[in-house]
Amino acid sequence: IVTGDHLSKYIRLELYIVECIRLELVRNAWNTTKLNVLSIDTLKTFDEAFSNFRDEIRSPVLRQLATTVGYSNFYNDFPAALLTGQLPPNLTEYECKQALIMRILVELEGKFMMNDTLKRFKRERTLVLSERLREENSLPTDLWKKQQFTENFSVLRPHILDDFAKLLSHYECKDEQSTLNSTTMIEEAGDNDSTIVSSTVTNSPRTSDFYCIRRSDLELCLKEIGNRMMQRERDNYTNYSFYYESLLHNARQLIGLRENEIKSLRSQVQEQQFTIELESQLLILSTYFDLITELIHLRLVNAQLKNDKQLRFDKEF
């Protein structure tokens, strides 16, 4: 770097600071996901996070970078350098931070996100199979004939990132002269639209190391990928809502059937109770009638005896 080129120094310092911030952000995300915590706010979690990051991320990356620069035995000769994070010769901190960021992003995407997605798919598939194979197999068969309710549980995979990359390549500015004369941003005369230039820190003057895109085109690309993601979420919500609405509809039908059965049983029980009460009342009435008949008969017998007694008394008198 030329001594008087303060702009280039400023650009490289800015890139280094941005990489440091990115590393801290992705490192914090990886640590919280690894430890399954919301934040690292205790000494114990900090020690666990540091040891996990050192053993699983930093040490493999440093060994790989040492092999790349031609010092494959550097950490074998100096084991303490691997624990302290000392860099091998001919390796800059910027390159090391870039490699760490890439490794953490790969770990986040491949190890955690994909595992969580597979767990969710397995849980949903288990729920579907359990709903189908449960003992109350009175669900209609047309529910399982729909495409979103099949056993293979196929999921649409929109190629959002591929389309985003195609859009970026489509809106790429291929003006080589403007790309070589600028490193960060070019303000066009008479226009507020700026051009964003992304490059790698290298001494090669090749234009393939630079990527140039207008800010308005980048905003269009970001807007398009946002629309694609919202469309995907909307489709997922629609499919799941149709599925669960069908389940709720069938569950409601089962509940209605059970309620009708309960009502019929209650009516039968009420009829039986009414019949039993009526029979008991008839039995009581028949018993009362027998008692009254016997009482009348006894009264007649008593009156007959009184008459006979009176006649005998009169005759004797």
Secondary structure by P-SEA (a helix, b strand, c coil): ccccaaaaaaaaaaaaaaaaaaaaaaaaaaaaaaacccccccaaaaaaaaaaaacccaaaaaaaaaaaacccccccccaaaaaaccccccccaaaaaaaaaaaaaaaaacccaaaaaaaaaaaaaaaaaaaaacccccccccccccccccccbbbbbbaaaaaaaaaaaaacccaaaaaaacccccccccccbbbbbbbccccccccccbbbbcaaaaaaaaaaaaaaaaaaaaaaaaaaaaaaaaaaaaaaaaaaaaaaaaaaaaaaaaaaaaaaaaaaaaaaaaaaaaaaaaaaaaaaaaaaaaaaaaaaaaaac
